Amino acid sequence: MKYIFLLLLLISTLIQAREYKAVFDCSSKSSGYILSRMFLVERTIDMIKKNGDSTKFAITIHGGCAPIVSKNFDEIIIDSSDLENIQKAQEELTKLANKKEVKVTVCAISLNANTIEKEDVLPFVRISENSFIDTIAYQNDGYALMTFK
């Protein structure tokens, strides 16, 4: 009887588990703000998973946020305080992609506008012809839109 109760409890928990789907759209050029949002995405994932739920998160990157995906961001960013923030934000982005399974996409238009060569993009980042299209597709698939502006 004890095992049946535990099995029912486990099944009940699994049935009640929710999947949270969100696309985080980063266009901000504020390095400090970008860094704070990357940390917040990680904390959000951890909080959701702590409650027994799951996440499907993606980050689309364009505009002033594009340098975060460059292996050579130090050649693009001039301000030393921005350099430190972008380095930390990139480390956090790498952790989100590799350890938290967050899908990361950057806009090819923004790479061009920021003079970032495609071969300089971090290996886990998918390059999109137009990240607006990707963001719309995520929304059409039921992902909540969260913006970093």
C-alpha positions in Angstrom: 0.0 0.0 0.0 2.9 2.3 0.9 4.4 1.8 -2.6 1.2 2.4 -4.4 0.8 5.7 -2.5 4.3 6.8 -3.5 3.7 5.8 -7.1 0.5 7.8 -7.2 2.3 10.8 -5.6 5.0 10.5 -8.3 2.5 10.3 -11.1 0.6 13.2 -9.7 3.8 15.3 -9.5 4.7 14.4 -13.1 1.3 15.3 -14.4 1.4 18.6 -12.6 4.8 19.5 -13.9 4.8 22.5 -16.3 7.0 23.4 -19.2 7.9 27.1 -19.4 8.8 28.3 -22.9 10.3 31.7 -23.5 12.4 33.5 -26.1 14.6 36.3 -24.7 15.1 38.9 -27.4 18.3 40.9 -26.8 18.8 44.2 -28.7 20.3 46.3 -25.9 23.7 47.9 -26.3 24.1 48.4 -22.5 26.7 45.9 -21.5 25.8 46.1 -17.8 22.1 45.5 -18.6 22.9 42.6 -20.9 25.0 41.0 -18.1 22.3 41.4 -15.5 19.7 39.8 -17.9 21.9 36.8 -18.6 22.2 36.2 -14.8 18.5 36.6 -14.5 17.8 34.0 -17.2 19.9 31.5 -15.4 18.2 32.2 -12.0 14.8 31.9 -13.7 15.8 28.5 -15.1 17.0 27.3 -11.7 13.9 28.5 -9.9 11.6 26.8 -12.4 13.5 23.5 -12.2 13.6 23.7 -8.4 9.8 23.6 -8.5 9.9 20.4 -10.6 9.0 22.1 -13.9 11.0 22.3 -17.1 12.2 25.0 -19.4 12.6 25.5 -23.2 14.4 28.8 -23.5 15.9 30.6 -26.5 17.8 33.8 -26.8 17.7 35.8 -30.1 20.4 38.5 -30.4 20.5 41.5 -32.7 21.4 45.2 -32.8 23.7 46.4 -30.1 23.7 43.1 -28.3 25.5 41.3 -31.2 29.1 41.8 -29.9 28.3 39.3 -27.1 28.6 36.4 -29.6 31.9 37.5 -31.1 35.1 35.7 -30.2 36.8 39.0 -30.8 34.5 41.4 -28.9 37.5 43.2 -27.6 38.2 44.5 -31.1 34.7 45.9 -31.3 34.1 47.4 -27.9 36.2 50.5 -26.9 35.0 51.3 -23.3 37.0 49.2 -20.7 34.0 48.9 -18.4 31.9 47.6 -21.3 34.7 45.1 -22.1 34.5 43.5 -18.6 30.7 43.3 -18.7 30.6 41.8 -22.2 33.2 39.2 -21.2 31.2 38.2 -18.2 27.9 38.3 -20.2 29.5 36.1 -22.8 30.7 33.6 -20.1 27.1 33.5 -18.8 25.7 33.1 -22.3 28.1 30.2 -22.9 27.0 28.6 -19.6 23.3 29.0 -20.6 23.9 27.4 -23.9 26.1 24.5 -22.8 24.7 23.7 -19.3 21.1 25.0 -19.4 20.3 24.0 -23.0 19.3 27.5 -24.0 19.2 27.9 -27.8 21.1 31.0 -29.0 20.6 32.7 -32.4 22.2 35.8 -33.7 21.0 37.9 -36.7 23.3 38.0 -39.7 22.2 41.6 -40.4 23.4 42.7 -37.0 26.7 40.8 -37.4 27.2 42.8 -40.6 26.2 46.1 -38.9 28.6 45.4 -36.1 31.4 44.3 -38.5 31.5 40.8 -37.0 32.6 38.0 -39.3 30.6 34.8 -39.3 33.7 32.8 -38.5 34.2 34.9 -35.4 30.9 33.9 -33.9 30.9 31.5 -30.9 30.5 27.9 -32.1 27.2 27.2 -30.2 25.5 30.2 -31.7 23.2 29.7 -34.8 23.4 32.5 -37.3 20.0 33.5 -38.7 19.3 35.4 -41.9 16.9 37.6 -39.8 16.4 37.1 -36.1 13.0 38.8 -36.2 11.8 35.8 -38.2 13.1 33.4 -35.6 11.5 35.4 -32.7 8.2 35.4 -34.5 8.5 31.6 -35.1 9.2 31.1 -31.4 6.1 33.1 -30.5 4.0 31.2 -33.0 5.2 28.0 -31.2 3.9 29.3 -27.9 7.1 30.9 -26.5 6.6 34.0 -24.3 8.5 37.0 -25.5 10.9 38.6 -23.0 12.9 41.6 -24.3 16.2 43.0 -23.3 16.0 46.6 -24.6 
